[in-house]
């Protein structure tokens, strides 16, 4: 009898877990099936493909990861190793990240404590992370003061804003002798752009809004955010490289990172095939129709992911607070640090490339027809008969 090709995968014959086992031996040897299997695939995709020198890596961050210390333990090491080139984050993660950078404490707690009691004691709870209410007030004061500086008195992209903030946080870390505690400070040091799709939906944005009532002229240019992120992806492709998106959670940062390709192809009408690599860690289901659980296959229909690269797309249904440390340790164990791309330093040049190509394409009927032909071809190729 001819053996079915479906039985061609490796035999399930895991290594015994023992003392001294490395993270690579643990993942490759014992993560055999189910969500552990997807975690193994995620780790291998990240280390073996996404971290090649010619791949520009964008990271989308949702969920309260920085209050749990994952900014310090995982995200900063990834930035310092050159494994993350640009970031899209909720404003909340950046606000809570700043607590650590200016020397304010957060504590392990319990989700079972009465919130009425916590309110009485002026303790704020993020599930099982506790912080004194004064931590919020002191962080608000920090942002209130720095955004009054002359360099903030203009309209800017959120990447420009966070870059300026990162310098101030880094200076506070230095003055306090803390070492590197803040993701914003690490991003500033390595010129990693950090975007927030909804800047008003966080306490940082609330402070900016309140300060505007006092005549402060800081405002966020959301158009610049859309164009800058699209320019990063286009520049990566036009330089002969690849684009990878790594998603922790879902929500607005996920869509904002992925919509770069539809911005180039659908809105601007230029020929482009989608991101080359897609790695998502999520606990959201796909069948509810929400973006957080949407699969990479669904992203293909929007032009967000190159259909020919679907084998290089992995979704692991795992809590990000578990998956991120595993992925970080695996990557650091299997990849030498990369030279940081310092995309903030090249932001102007990348925008010029985007604008110039958009202008050329708008005047090139043949290029427009080629893009339409490619879109029609892709629809036919991936539409069930």
TAWOVEN-V48873 format. One record per residue. N is the residue number from 1. RES is the residue in one small letter. PSI is psi in whole degrees, -180 to 180 (999 if undefined). Layout:
n = <N | N>
res = <RES | RES>
psi = <PSI | PSI>
This chain:
n = <1 | 2 | 3 | 4 | 5 | 6 | 7 | 8 | 9 | 10 | 11 | 12 | 13 | 14 | 15 | 16 | 17 | 18 | 19 | 20 | 21 | 22 | 23 | 24 | 25 | 26 | 27 | 28 | 29 | 30 | 31 | 32 | 33 | 34 | 35 | 36 | 37 | 38 | 39 | 40 | 41 | 42 | 43 | 44 | 45 | 46 | 47 | 48 | 49 | 50 | 51 | 52 | 53 | 54 | 55 | 56 | 57 | 58 | 59 | 60 | 61 | 62 | 63 | 64 | 65 | 66 | 67 | 68 | 69 | 70 | 71 | 72 | 73 | 74 | 75 | 76 | 77 | 78 | 79 | 80 | 81 | 82 | 83 | 84 | 85 | 86 | 87 | 88 | 89 | 90 | 91 | 92 | 93 | 94 | 95 | 96 | 97 | 98 | 99 | 100 | 101 | 102 | 103 | 104 | 105 | 106 | 107 | 108 | 109 | 110 | 111 | 112 | 113 | 114 | 115 | 116 | 117 | 118 | 119 | 120 | 121 | 122 | 123 | 124 | 125 | 126 | 127 | 128 | 129 | 130 | 131 | 132 | 133 | 134 | 135 | 136 | 137 | 138 | 139 | 140 | 141 | 142 | 143 | 144 | 145 | 146 | 147 | 148 | 149 | 150 | 151 | 152 | 153 | 154 | 155 | 156 | 157 | 158 | 159 | 160 | 161 | 162 | 163 | 164 | 165 | 166 | 167 | 168 | 169 | 170 | 171 | 172 | 173 | 174 | 175 | 176 | 177 | 178 | 179 | 180 | 181 | 182 | 183 | 184 | 185 | 186 | 187 | 188 | 189 | 190 | 191 | 192 | 193 | 194 | 195 | 196 | 197 | 198 | 199 | 200 | 201 | 202 | 203 | 204 | 205 | 206 | 207 | 208 | 209 | 210 | 211 | 212 | 213 | 214 | 215 | 216 | 217 | 218 | 219 | 220 | 221 | 222 | 223 | 224 | 225 | 226 | 227 | 228 | 229 | 230 | 231 | 232 | 233 | 234 | 235 | 236 | 237 | 238 | 239 | 240 | 241 | 242 | 243 | 244 | 245 | 246 | 247 | 248 | 249 | 250 | 251 | 252 | 253 | 254 | 255 | 256 | 257 | 258 | 259 | 260 | 261 | 262 | 263 | 264 | 265 | 266 | 267 | 268 | 269 | 270 | 271 | 272 | 273 | 274 | 275 | 276 | 277 | 278 | 279 | 280 | 281 | 282 | 283 | 284 | 285 | 286 | 287 | 288 | 289 | 290 | 291 | 292 | 293 | 294 | 295 | 296 | 297 | 298 | 299 | 300 | 301 | 302 | 303 | 304 | 305 | 306 | 307 | 308 | 309 | 310 | 311 | 312 | 313 | 314 | 315 | 316 | 317 | 318 | 319 | 320 | 321 | 322 | 323 | 324 | 325 | 326 | 327 | 328 | 329 | 330 | 331 | 332 | 333 | 334 | 335 | 336 | 337 | 338 | 339 | 340 | 341 | 342 | 343 | 344 | 345 | 346 | 347 | 348 | 349 | 350 | 351 | 352 | 353 | 354 | 355 | 356 | 357 | 358 | 359 | 360 | 361 | 362 | 363 | 364 | 365 | 366 | 367 | 368 | 369 | 370 | 371 | 372 | 373 | 374 | 375 | 376 | 377 | 378 | 379 | 380 | 381 | 382 | 383 | 384 | 385>
res = <x | x | x | x | x | x | x | x | x | x | x | x | x | x | x | x | x | x | x | x | x | x | x | x | x | x | x | x | x | x | x | x | x | x | x | x | x | x | x | x | x | x | x | x | x | x | x | x | x | x | x | x | x | x | x | x | x | x | x | x | x | x | x | x | x | x | x | x | x | x | x | x | x | x | x | x | x | x | x | x | x | x | x | x | x | x | x | x | x | x | x | x | x | x | x | x | x | x | x | x | x | x | x | x | x | x | x | x | x | x | x | x | x | x | x | x | x | x | x | x | x | x | x | x | x | x | x | x | x | x | x | x | x | x | x | x | x | x | x | x | x | x | x | x | x | x | x | x | x | x | x | x | x | x | x | x | x | x | x | x | x | x | x | x | x | x | x | x | x | x | x | x | x | x | x | x | x | x | x | x | x | x | x | x | x | x | x | x | x | x | x | x | x | x | x | x | x | x | x | x | x | x | x | x | x | x | x | x | x | x | x | x | x | x | x | x | x | x | x | x | x | x | x | x | x | x | x | x | x | x | x | x | x | x | x | x | x | x | x | x | x | x | x | x | x | x | x | x | x | x | x | x | x | x | x | x | x | x | x | x | x | x | x | x | x | x | x | x | x | x | x | x | x | x | x | x | x | x | x | x | x | x | x | x | x | x | x | x | x | x | x | x | x | x | x | x | x | x | x | x | x | x | x | x | x | x | x | x | x | x | x | x | x | x | x | x | x | x | x | x | x | x | x | x | x | x | x | x | x | x | x | x | x | x | x | x | x | x | x | x | x | x | x | x | x | x | x | x | x | x | x | x | x | x | x | x | x | x | x | x | x | x | x | x | x | x | x | x | x | x | x | x | x | x | x | x | x | x | x | x | x | x | x | x | x>
psi = <141 | 128 | 139 | 140 | -19 | -8 | 21 | -5 | 163 | 146 | 145 | 104 | 69 | 154 | 154 | 134 | 130 | 172 | 142 | 2 | 133 | 166 | -35 | -44 | -38 | -51 | -51 | -32 | -25 | -13 | 83 | -31 | 171 | -144 | -25 | -38 | -40 | -33 | -39 | -46 | -39 | -47 | -43 | -38 | -45 | -52 | -36 | -26 | -53 | -26 | 18 | 155 | -26 | 10 | 126 | 123 | 121 | 137 | 126 | 129 | 118 | 173 | 159 | 71 | -42 | -36 | -27 | 4 | 4 | -16 | -49 | -45 | -30 | -51 | -42 | -46 | -35 | -43 | -45 | -28 | -2 | 21 | -9 | 124 | -29 | 154 | 140 | 124 | 155 | 151 | -31 | -42 | -36 | -35 | -49 | -29 | -36 | -29 | -47 | -38 | -22 | 18 | 24 | 141 | 143 | 153 | 150 | 140 | -154 | 137 | -4 | 1 | 143 | 129 | -21 | -41 | -43 | -42 | -42 | -37 | 7 | 46 | 129 | 139 | 131 | 87 | -96 | 23 | 126 | 142 | 146 | 144 | -29 | -25 | -41 | -45 | -41 | -37 | -39 | -42 | -39 | -50 | -38 | -41 | -47 | -33 | -5 | -6 | 156 | -38 | -14 | -2 | 60 | 174 | 136 | 161 | 161 | -27 | -42 | -45 | -49 | -31 | -44 | -44 | -41 | -36 | -41 | -41 | -42 | -38 | -38 | -41 | -45 | -45 | -34 | -6 | 37 | -20 | -173 | 112 | -22 | 132 | -40 | -41 | -41 | -41 | -40 | -46 | -38 | 10 | 44 | 117 | 137 | 118 | 150 | 114 | -32 | 77 | -25 | -10 | 53 | 167 | -28 | -48 | -34 | -40 | -40 | -42 | -44 | -40 | -30 | -30 | -17 | 11 | 3 | 138 | 8 | 131 | 151 | 134 | 95 | -28 | -40 | -40 | -47 | -46 | -37 | -43 | -39 | -39 | -37 | -47 | -45 | -43 | -41 | -44 | -45 | -20 | 4 | 11 | -164 | 165 | 132 | 141 | 126 | 121 | 124 | 105 | -128 | -124 | -159 | -43 | -36 | -51 | -40 | -39 | -40 | -27 | -5 | -40 | -47 | -31 | -43 | -46 | -50 | -50 | -48 | -14 | 15 | 154 | 124 | 151 | -12 | 167 | 147 | -33 | 141 | 119 | 120 | 135 | 120 | 158 | 14 | 145 | 147 | -23 | -7 | -8 | -2 | 151 | -34 | -31 | 1 | 137 | 163 | -30 | -40 | -35 | -27 | -41 | -21 | -3 | 15 | -31 | 134 | 121 | -30 | -12 | 12 | -33 | -19 | 33 | 130 | 133 | 124 | 125 | 83 | 146 | 128 | -30 | -18 | -44 | -41 | -46 | -38 | -47 | -41 | -48 | -41 | -45 | -45 | -29 | -25 | -9 | 135 | 151 | 146 | 156 | 124 | 139 | -22 | 57 | -27 | -34 | -22 | 13 | -44 | -45 | -39 | -39 | -39 | -40 | -45 | -48 | -41 | -43 | -38 | -42 | -44 | -43 | -37 | -25 | 4 | 98 | -37 | -41 | -39 | -41 | -38 | -40 | -42 | -40 | -42 | -42 | -43 | -41 | -43 | -40 | -43 | -42 | -30 | 21 | 123 | 143 | 999>
